[in-house]
């Protein structure tokens, strides 16, 4: 079968739909409307005489034929993208677009200090950031890379460290500690209200402590479970309960006297932030430049 330029465009649209499993998300990725994608897909399915997607009001799934076509087209289109990306080295000003899927703490602690410098230094590179604490497949979501704590990076990805290890601390408002007392051992947390941490896989995190080689992990009590740092800080500062957070996240509140660190001698070091991406693709120029800038500025050390 002879392939026309229209076919190539439709195949590119199909790949975006297969990757995102959503007309809305694929449209946002490509910069076209969902109706344009639907029209393109119908035309492609009519020409080849095979249904590629099953569509309902709630979901988009690949048919067996769609799965086969998706697998066959991914590598060639990736190669085209890599070839075009390679042309960046001939530009006086790097250009393009990079897409990142990052956890909330990485957005504020790592990207927040770096991106203002990045967009000033590389105005031709657009950066699309999706913030999510869920453990998602960044490739399936259409992202070039993800940023997570080192211990949560998928094993089949290439990872690069972006920060030094980070210390985790327990904090409480002075008013709360005056009312309920200050714990001196992790076991005493059983008598306190704690803001429990919900992980990306929806499980509840056991607070970890370490001192003189002794390691303790405690399932703390508490009426509130959450997965967002700023919310935890606001609740802790309001005296709702104790929070367990990265030391850089609480530094400002501690300096202002809104929070106090407790159990300091039990505060453990956790794995720092890592960026990860699939190894089969050429690293986009914009992503390489962002990694280099983070390593240059070292917002969390390195």
WOHURA-V879088 format. One line per field, one symbol per residue. psi: psi as a letter, one per 30 degrees, with the letter a starting at -180 (. if undefined). A space follows every 10 residues. Layout:
psi = ???
//
This chain:
psi = kkkleeeeee eeeeeeeeef hkeeeeeeef glleeeeeee eeeeeeefgk kekkklfflk lkleeeeeee eefeeeeeee eeeeefffff kejklakkkk jlleeeeeee eefeeeeefe eiffkkkjkk kkfkjljeef gglellklke fgkkfglkkk kflllkkklk llkeeeeeef lkkfkeffff glkkjkkklf gglkkjkklk khfkkkkkjl lkfkklgkee eeeeeeffge akljlkefff eeeeefgflk klhefgklkl kakkkllkff lkkkeeeeee eeeefefhfg l.
//
